[in-house]
Amino acid sequence: MSPPVGQDRPVEGMSRRHLIAGTGSVLSGVLLAGHASATHARPAPVAAPFDAGAHVPALVVGTGYGGCVAALRLARAGVDVHMAEMGMAWDTPGPDGKTFANTTEPDHRSFWLRTRTKQPLSNFLGFPLDKDVPRYTGILDAEEFGGITVYQGRGVGGGSLVNGGMAVTPRRENFPAVLPTVDAGEMYDVYYPRANAGLGVATVDQGWWESAACYQYARVGRKHAERSGFPFVFVPNVYDWDYMEQEAAGTVPRSALEGEVLFGNNHGKKSLQKTYLARALATGRVSVSPLHKVTSVAPAVGGGYRVLIDQLDTTGVTTATKTVTADKVFFAAGSVGTSKLLTRLKATGVLPALNAEIGKGWGDNGNVMCGRANHMWDATGCLQSAMPTAGIDNWAAGGVFAEVAPLPTGIESYASFYLSITKNPHRAAFTWNAAAGRVDLDWRTAWKQPSIDAARTIFDRINAKEGTIYRTDLFGAYKIWGDHLTYHPLGGAVLDRATDNHGRLHGYRGLYVIDGALIPGNASVNPFVTITALAERNIERIIAEDL
Ligand code: FAE
């Protein structure tokens, strides 16, 4: 049966890929053939570096969710697209035969240009986990601002390379607070279904889940939630569940069951390289330049934009600076990347007509982490799948959606671990610090307190009911709350404020924002499905009206 109009076929049908590489600034394409599972096929190589001086109809800055949606839809509308990505292609195995490092053994591939790791969970059983690593353009950026560390994916595929794959559509009743100027009817009838199909979202087989050793931690999480009267929900994911069942049966190489998540999955996960981006490349109209960082976008004499791009080597050193011109530029560098670029370009007079909303409305999606120490009879399992399947949805009553998260240490830890998304009202702004030559973010650590208070409404009650306590060994010496970070940066170029209601930047024709920067700080759940659906909505309008 054909998929509905505008909707993609499920990704499971996409298979072995063969690259047809063009030369120069264009074009690479991909043939789809055969019936092997998409999720353990290697992603297509994508490198097709920009030629200095090239002209491109559409330039996309970044290759995350927003960028890949834009590239696919523009290409299918007949527009040639070039994507610049500051991170690596992640399509070539290292000396160990693997493309990605394991979470428990970070190496040079793991972190973006750091000489010491910065693990989100800094300690375990009281011991610090961080260690020295060679400086390299690794996959996870722990970007440090004054009051918060913002974790982001770096590479072709953006955050889809490193994230937990939790693919959550917000409850419809919560949507007006997430994106107040967007028609919820359209989103829930058209764009969320389109995004979910395009991403290959599916829910774990609950029969298998009930007895799978690797989800004992989630079943313990369910038991504790339900005994305290909290609503437990299954959460969809983009991991290939058939593949995971085969991992559990021992018939394929392990990935989620080997603890792979933060630094990439060697198998199983339907990252953007295997879904939207593969389809974009298959049009023959899209090319990608990895290790190319956009540093400036300025109006060009005679129309369009003059874009400056630094080509990086794997130590982060600029080896060439290229100038290309583009008719249209789509900012898809992620909430932080897009906000930082636009804030600097406005403040330094390169794009002075951008409005005063640039850099504002940034939030952390209310992220806060904690662990609970269970009794010996509530073991959570030595083998834990790194892909979450479950949550406690107490948004309506307490403003918390808590992911029952894995702690895949390989040993029995008797710990339940949670990443809570909370209704935190604080919003920060990016500003240009001329003296230091950088963009600052004015978030304060104390602003996490509402998130902690909200999370406590769940976990204090569970602890009281179960007779358990919080873990104090995961985020430092005697520290209960992981309140120093976010995985979910949102905002900075908010829809219908910095842009019109479809992402067109005020002040300039042909400049668009199409990523998480559009969402004003909170999505009520994990954000990538909403980022994808909003991008689908906006690009459809832009193609219809602007091209
Ligand atoms: P994003 O995916 O961040 O892509 C932006 C891309 O632009 C990146 O590849 C950058 O390297 C690149 N870039 C930045 N600046 C430049 C520049 N100047 N020039 C060229 N390229 C540039 O943006 N979300 C969920 O919904 N479910 C989850 O389970 C989940 N788990 C997560 C776990 C971790 C550890 C992390 C870090 C994030 C997680 N997220 C999760 C968040 C999710 O990945 C994130 O919201 C999206 O990736 C954001 O999508 P964007 O398109 O905004």
Residues whose N, C-alpha, C, O or C-beta is under 5 A from the ligand:
A	BS01	FAE	V61 G62 T63 G64 Y65 G66 G67 A84 E85 M86 G87 Y151 Q152 G153 R154 G155 G157 G158 G159 S160 V162 N163 G164 G165 M166 A167 H292 K293 V294 A332 A333 G334 S335 G337 Y487 H488 D515 G516 A517 N526 P527 F528 V529 I531
